[in-house]
Amino acid sequence: MTVRIDSFDTAGPGDTDGLVAVLSAHDPARIRRLALLVKTEGSAETNDFSRELASWRAREAVLAHGGGDLLERSVFLHSTGAEGAMTPFGYLVVELDDADGADGSGATEAVAVTDDAESTGGEAAPAPRGAPGPAGTLCVGIGRSRRIRGSEIGSAEHVALAEQAVAEAVADAGLDPADVALAVVKTPLTAHDEPMRVTSAEAKAVGALGAALALGEVERADVVPAAFGRDLTLHSRRTMVFSSSEAACVEVLVFGNRPGAGGDLRIVSGLLADVLDAPGIRRVLAAAGTELTADGTVREPGQVAALLIKAGNRRDGTLRGARTTVLTSQLDPDKHVRAIMSGVAGAVLGTGRMFISANSVHQAPDGGGLCVAIVGPPVSGAPATDVPPRGVPASVAASPAGGAV
């Protein structure tokens, strides 16, 4: 099996022209799994239907490309909110059957890389996971829970269903829980059988705790309703959760490196201390094999197939000991976080095409975050300004509107 990642820009939530173009390069009969990770603009309110429109149009495109069978092998992870320097865009992730029939089975071995977040005032972060070494190449797995009932939204049963979906995705990827580099979890905040809902933060909290249980990162006895969204010492270090009003079940996409998986992509993940932790982003990129210039920017942006970040603000609203207006502004805190993080990460990556999700409740220490880089081999010896990002047509990347990266 070989995993490929293409990126495509969108002109609006309902625009699928770029998706159709990158889909056309893949024979649907060879696609074993398909996932979409899409950032679309919108207010991110519960009744903002930009995400519903984007998901509906994406499903139409996948159905037209490969029929109902391909749709069943697909997950759609749309996230609203593209503030700041982010370009509304998506990642198409496909796992293809190899022509030689190799099954890519085997266990993963992560390689430790020194990582230190103390200089930023945050908790010392563990080494990025999946650094270069004998740990194979990128593999993916998908999982889904059953439909979540209104009486279960935000409850211990919701946590259990998230745990089950993550465990299913881990098994589908052929990984051990300890070798997962990233679990992306989409979890409902509204019920579809009765008028029940929780807040986005509550939905993310239970989704993250379910993932942390599946990955063996927290003790089961500690995951009780009184801790949901409150005991922030309980957290995953490899999970990115976003809430959804259109989904009726928990959907999961898991990434890791596995020997024999095929392809040339590698994934590395590591914690960030806070929204200003540019050194943490650089550490993850460097651990993945990306060369940085003397000024700390990515030398070949085209080498980075995907950059995903979960970011958050401290519960007390401070940043490195100083007051901010994140909790007192008329703007939702998540909008502040996405705008800040996109500028910091974009300055390192050299492009606004990155997937940033806000509110890291139970996904990192208080105020911290997660950075994930999926990287291929060097594209060429050309200067960085001559190398378009992966999956973006050179004519778009080099145009004044697209911005040469």
C-alpha positions as CSV (number, residue, x, y, z in Angstrom):
1,M,0.0,0.0,0.0
2,T,1.2,3.5,-0.8
3,V,-0.2,6.7,0.6
4,R,-0.3,9.8,-1.5
5,I,-1.3,13.4,-0.5
6,D,-2.4,16.1,-2.8
7,S,-3.5,19.6,-1.9
8,F,-6.0,21.8,-3.6
9,D,-7.3,25.3,-3.1
10,T,-11.0,26.2,-2.9
11,A,-12.7,29.4,-4.1
12,G,-15.4,28.9,-1.5
13,P,-17.0,26.1,0.6
14,G,-18.9,24.7,-2.4
15,D,-16.0,24.7,-4.8
16,T,-14.8,21.2,-5.8
17,D,-12.9,22.0,-9.0
18,G,-9.5,21.5,-7.4
19,L,-10.7,18.3,-5.7
20,V,-12.0,16.9,-8.9
21,A,-8.7,17.7,-10.6
22,V,-6.6,15.8,-8.0
23,L,-9.0,13.0,-7.8
24,S,-8.8,12.4,-11.6
25,A,-5.1,11.4,-11.2
26,H,-6.1,8.3,-9.1
27,D,-7.8,5.1,-10.5
28,P,-10.8,4.6,-8.1
29,A,-10.3,0.8,-8.4
30,R,-6.8,1.2,-6.7
31,I,-8.0,3.5,-3.8
32,R,-8.2,1.4,-0.7
33,R,-8.9,4.3,1.6
34,L,-9.7,8.0,1.0
35,A,-9.8,10.9,3.4
36,L,-10.3,14.6,3.0
37,L,-8.9,17.1,5.4
38,V,-10.4,20.5,4.4
39,K,-10.2,24.0,5.9
40,T,-13.1,26.2,4.7
41,E,-14.0,29.7,5.6
42,G,-17.1,30.4,7.7
43,S,-18.1,31.7,11.1
44,A,-17.7,28.3,12.8
45,E,-21.1,28.8,14.6
46,T,-23.4,25.8,15.0
47,N,-25.8,27.0,12.4
48,D,-23.0,28.1,10.0
49,F,-23.6,25.6,7.1
50,S,-20.4,26.3,5.2
51,R,-19.0,22.9,6.4
52,E,-22.2,21.1,5.5
53,L,-22.0,22.6,2.0
54,A,-18.4,21.7,1.6
55,S,-18.9,18.1,2.8
56,W,-22.0,17.6,0.6
57,R,-20.2,18.8,-2.5
58,A,-17.1,16.7,-1.7
59,R,-19.2,13.6,-1.3
60,E,-20.8,14.3,-4.7
61,A,-17.3,14.6,-6.2
62,V,-16.1,11.3,-4.6
63,L,-19.3,9.5,-5.6
64,A,-19.0,10.7,-9.2
65,H,-15.3,9.5,-9.3
66,G,-15.7,6.1,-7.7
67,G,-19.3,5.3,-6.9
68,G,-20.9,4.2,-3.6
69,D,-18.1,1.7,-2.9
70,L,-15.5,4.4,-2.8
71,L,-17.7,6.6,-0.7
72,E,-17.9,3.8,1.9
73,R,-14.1,3.7,2.0
74,S,-13.9,7.5,2.6
75,V,-14.0,9.9,5.6
76,F,-14.7,13.6,5.2
77,L,-13.0,15.8,7.8
78,H,-14.1,19.3,7.1
79,S,-13.1,22.1,9.6
80,T,-14.5,25.6,9.5
81,G,-12.3,28.6,10.2
82,A,-9.6,29.8,7.9
83,E,-8.7,33.1,9.7
84,G,-5.4,34.9,9.5
85,A,-2.8,33.7,7.0
86,M,-4.5,30.4,6.1
87,T,-5.5,29.7,2.5
88,P,-8.9,27.8,2.3
89,F,-7.8,24.5,0.9
90,G,-7.8,20.8,1.4
91,Y,-5.6,17.7,1.6
92,L,-6.7,14.6,-0.4
93,V,-5.2,11.5,1.3
94,V,-5.5,8.3,-0.6
95,E,-4.0,4.9,0.1
96,L,-3.5,3.0,-3.1
97,D,-3.1,-0.7,-3.8
98,D,0.4,-1.3,-5.1
99,A,0.7,-2.9,-8.5
100,D,3.0,-5.6,-7.1
101,G,0.5,-6.6,-4.4
102,A,2.7,-5.8,-1.4
103,D,0.7,-5.7,1.7
104,G,3.0,-3.4,3.7
105,S,2.6,-5.3,7.0
106,G,4.9,-4.8,9.9
107,A,5.4,-2.9,13.2
108,T,6.5,0.7,13.6
109,E,9.6,1.8,15.5
110,A,9.8,5.5,16.4
111,V,13.2,7.2,16.7
112,A,13.7,9.8,19.5
113,V,14.8,13.3,18.7
114,T,15.8,15.9,21.3
115,D,13.1,18.4,22.0
116,D,12.9,21.1,24.6
117,A,10.1,23.6,25.1
118,E,11.2,25.0,28.4
119,S,12.6,28.2,26.7
120,T,9.1,29.1,25.7
121,G,7.7,28.8,29.2
122,G,5.7,25.7,28.3
123,E,5.9,22.1,29.5
124,A,8.9,20.3,28.2
125,A,7.7,18.5,25.1
126,P,8.5,14.9,24.3
127,A,10.6,14.1,21.3
128,P,8.8,14.3,18.0
129,R,7.5,10.9,17.0
130,G,8.4,9.1,13.8
131,A,11.7,10.8,13.1
132,P,13.9,9.5,10.3
133,G,15.2,6.0,10.9
134,P,14.1,2.4,10.4
135,A,10.5,3.2,11.0
136,G,9.0,2.7,7.6
137,T,6.8,5.1,5.6
138,L,3.3,6.7,5.9
139,C,0.3,4.5,6.4
140,V,-3.3,5.4,7.3
141,G,-6.4,3.9,8.8
142,I,-10.0,5.0,9.2
143,G,-12.7,4.2,11.8
144,R,-16.3,5.2,12.6
145,S,-18.5,4.8,15.6
146,R,-22.2,4.0,15.4
147,R,-24.6,6.9,15.4
148,I,-24.5,8.8,18.7
149,R,-27.8,9.3,20.5
150,G,-28.9,12.6,22.0
151,S,-28.7,11.1,25.5
152,E,-25.1,10.2,24.9
153,I,-23.7,13.5,23.6
154,G,-20.9,14.7,25.8
155,S,-21.2,11.7,28.2
156,A,-19.0,8.8,29.2
157,E,-20.7,6.8,26.5
158,H,-19.5,9.4,23.9
159,V,-16.0,8.9,25.2
160,A,-16.3,5.1,24.8
161,L,-17.6,5.5,21.2
162,A,-14.6,7.8,20.4
163,E,-12.2,5.2,21.9
164,Q,-13.8,2.5,19.8
165,A,-13.5,4.5,16.6
166,V,-9.9,5.3,17.2
167,A,-9.0,1.7,18.1
168,E,-10.7,0.6,14.9
169,A,-8.7,3.1,12.8
170,V,-5.4,2.0,14.5
171,A,-6.2,-1.6,13.7
172,D,-7.1,-0.6,10.1
173,A,-3.7,1.1,9.7
174,G,-1.9,-2.0,10.9
175,L,-0.3,-0.1,13.8
176,D,0.2,-0.6,17.5
177,P,-1.4,2.2,19.6
178,A,2.1,3.3,20.8
179,D,3.2,3.8,17.2
180,V,0.4,6.2,16.1
181,A,1.8,9.6,15.2
182,L,-1.6,11.3,14.8
183,A,-5.2,10.5,15.3
184,V,-7.6,13.0,13.7
185,V,-11.0,12.8,15.3
186,K,-14.3,14.4,14.1
187,T,-17.0,14.2,16.8
188,P,-20.6,15.4,16.9
189,L,-21.8,18.3,19.1
190,T,-25.4,17.9,18.1
191,A,-27.7,14.8,18.1
192,H,-29.6,13.8,15.0
193,D,-32.3,11.9,16.8
194,E,-33.5,14.5,19.2
195,P,-32.7,18.2,20.0
196,M,-29.7,17.8,22.1
197,R,-26.2,19.5,21.9
198,V,-23.1,20.3,23.8
199,T,-20.5,23.1,23.1
200,S,-17.7,22.6,20.7
201,A,-15.2,22.5,23.6
202,E,-17.2,19.8,25.3
203,A,-17.4,17.7,22.1
204,K,-13.6,18.1,21.6
205,A,-13.0,17.2,25.2
206,V,-14.8,13.8,25.1
207,G,-13.3,13.0,21.7
208,A,-9.8,13.7,22.9
209,L,-10.2,11.6,26.0
210,G,-11.6,8.7,24.0
211,A,-8.6,8.9,21.7
212,A,-6.2,9.2,24.7
213,L,-7.7,6.0,26.1
214,A,-7.4,4.2,22.8
215,L,-3.7,5.3,22.5
216,G,-2.9,4.3,26.1
217,E,-2.0,7.8,27.2
218,V,-4.3,8.2,30.2
219,E,-5.6,5.9,33.0
220,R,-9.1,4.7,32.5
221,A,-10.0,5.3,36.1
222,D,-9.2,9.1,35.7
223,V,-11.5,9.6,32.7
224,V,-14.7,10.5,34.6
225,P,-17.4,13.1,33.7
226,A,-16.1,15.4,36.4
227,A,-12.8,15.6,34.6
228,F,-14.2,16.5,31.1
229,G,-12.9,19.9,30.1
230,R,-11.6,20.5,33.6
231,D,-8.7,18.3,34.5
232,L,-6.2,19.4,31.8
233,T,-3.5,17.2,33.2
234,L,-5.3,14.5,31.3
235,H,-4.4,14.8,27.7
236,S,-3.3,13.0,24.5
237,R,-0.1,14.0,22.8
238,R,-1.0,12.7,19.4
239,T,-4.6,13.7,18.8
240,M,-6.3,16.5,16.9
241,V,-10.1,16.8,17.5
242,F,-12.7,19.0,15.9
243,S,-16.4,19.1,16.5
244,S,-19.1,18.8,13.9
245,S,-22.7,19.7,13.6
246,E,-23.3,17.7,10.4
247,A,-21.8,14.3,11.6
248,A,-23.9,11.8,13.4
249,C,-21.0,9.6,14.5
250,V,-17.4,9.8,15.4
251,E,-15.1,9.6,12.4
252,V,-11.3,9.0,12.7
253,L,-8.3,9.1,10.5
254,V,-5.1,7.7,11.9
255,F,-1.5,8.2,10.6
256,G,1.7,6.4,11.4
257,N,4.9,5.1,9.8
258,R,5.0,1.4,9.1
259,P,7.8,-0.7,7.5
260,G,6.8,-1.9,4.1
261,A,4.0,0.5,3.8
262,G,5.3,1.8,0.4
263,G,5.7,5.3,-0.9
264,D,8.1,7.9,0.2
265,L,6.2,10.0,2.8
266,R,7.0,10.1,6.5
267,I,5.1,11.6,9.4
268,V,6.5,13.2,12.5
269,S,4.5,14.8,15.4
270,G,5.5,16.8,18.5
271,L,3.9,19.0,21.1
272,L,4.1,22.8,21.0
273,A,4.3,24.9,24.1
274,D,2.0,27.7,22.9
275,V,0.9,29.7,19.8
276,L,4.3,31.4,19.6
277,D,6.3,28.2,19.6
278,A,8.0,28.6,16.2
279,P,11.0,26.7,17.4
280,G,8.8,23.7,18.1
281,I,7.4,23.8,14.5
282,R,11.0,23.9,13.2
283,R,12.0,20.9,15.4
284,V,9.2,18.8,14.0
285,L,10.0,19.8,10.4
286,A,13.7,19.1,10.9
287,A,13.0,15.7,12.6
288,A,10.9,14.8,9.5
289,G,13.9,15.5,7.3
290,T,13.1,19.0,6.1
291,E,16.0,21.3,5.6
292,L,15.7,24.8,7.0
293,T,17.5,27.9,5.8
294,A,19.7,30.1,8.0
295,D,16.7,32.3,8.8
296,G,14.6,29.3,9.9
297,T,12.3,28.9,7.0
298,V,11.7,25.7,5.0
299,R,14.2,25.5,2.1
300,E,11.9,23.4,-0.2
301,P,8.2,23.9,0.7
302,G,7.4,21.3,-2.0
303,Q,9.0,18.7,0.2
304,V,6.2,19.2,2.9
305,A,3.2,17.2,1.8
306,A,1.1,18.4,4.8
307,L,1.4,20.5,7.9
308,L,-1.3,20.1,10.6
309,I,-1.4,22.0,13.8
310,K,-3.7,21.9,16.8
311,A,-3.4,25.1,18.9
312,G,-4.9,26.4,22.0
313,N,-5.0,29.3,24.6
314,R,-4.4,29.0,28.3
315,R,-7.5,28.7,30.4
316,D,-6.6,32.0,32.2
317,G,-6.0,33.8,28.9
318,T,-2.4,34.6,29.5
319,L,0.5,34.0,27.1
320,R,4.0,33.5,28.7
321,G,2.9,35.2,31.8
322,A,1.3,38.3,30.2
323,R,-2.3,39.3,29.8
324,T,-4.0,39.0,26.4
325,T,-7.5,39.8,25.1
326,V,-8.2,36.3,23.9
327,L,-10.9,35.7,26.5
328,T,-12.2,39.3,26.7
329,S,-12.5,40.2,23.1
330,Q,-15.8,40.1,21.1
331,L,-14.1,37.5,18.9
332,D,-14.3,33.9,19.8
333,P,-11.0,32.6,21.3
334,D,-10.6,30.0,18.6
335,K,-10.5,32.8,15.9
336,H,-7.7,34.5,17.8
337,V,-5.8,31.2,18.0
338,R,-6.1,30.3,14.4
339,A,-5.1,33.7,13.2
340,I,-2.0,33.8,15.5
341,M,-0.9,30.3,14.7
342,S,-1.3,30.7,11.0
343,G,1.0,33.7,11.0
344,V,3.7,31.9,13.1
345,A,3.5,28.7,11.1
346,G,3.2,30.4,7.8
347,A,6.4,32.3,8.4
348,V,8.3,29.0,8.9
349,L,6.6,27.1,6.1
350,G,6.4,29.9,3.5
351,T,2.8,29.3,2.6
352,G,-0.7,29.7,4.0
353,R,-1.6,26.2,3.0
354,M,-1.7,24.5,6.4
355,F,-4.4,22.8,8.4
356,I,-4.8,24.6,11.8
357,S,-7.5,23.6,14.3
358,A,-8.1,25.5,17.5
359,N,-9.0,24.6,21.1
360,S,-6.5,21.9,22.4
361,V,-8.6,20.8,25.4
362,H,-7.2,17.4,26.4
363,Q,-5.0,17.3,23.3
364,A,-2.0,19.0,24.9
365,P,-1.1,20.7,28.2
366,D,-3.0,23.8,29.0
367,G,-2.3,26.4,26.3
368,G,-0.2,24.0,24.3
369,G,-0.7,22.3,21.0
370,L,0.4,19.7,18.5
371,C,2.4,20.0,15.3
372,V,2.4,17.3,12.6
373,A,4.5,17.3,9.5
374,I,4.2,14.8,6.6
375,V,7.3,15.1,4.4
376,G,8.7,13.5,1.3
377,P,12.2,13.4,-0.1
378,P,13.8,16.7,-1.4
379,V,12.0,17.7,-4.5
380,S,15.0,19.1,-6.4
381,G,18.1,21.2,-5.9
382,A,16.3,24.3,-7.1
383,P,15.9,27.3,-4.8
384,A,12.9,27.3,-2.6
385,T,11.1,30.0,-4.6
386,D,11.1,27.8,-7.6
387,V,9.5,24.8,-6.0
388,P,5.7,24.7,-5.8
389,P,4.0,23.0,-2.9
390,R,3.0,19.4,-3.5
391,G,-0.3,19.0,-5.3
392,V,-0.7,22.6,-6.3
393,P,-0.2,23.3,-10.0
394,A,2.9,25.3,-10.8
395,S,0.8,27.9,-12.6
396,V,-1.2,28.5,-9.4
397,A,1.8,28.5,-7.0
398,A,3.8,30.9,-9.2
399,S,1.1,33.4,-9.9
400,P,0.9,36.7,-8.1
401,A,-2.4,35.7,-6.6
402,G,-1.2,32.3,-5.5
403,G,2.1,33.7,-4.2
404,A,5.4,32.0,-5.1
405,V,6.4,29.8,-2.2
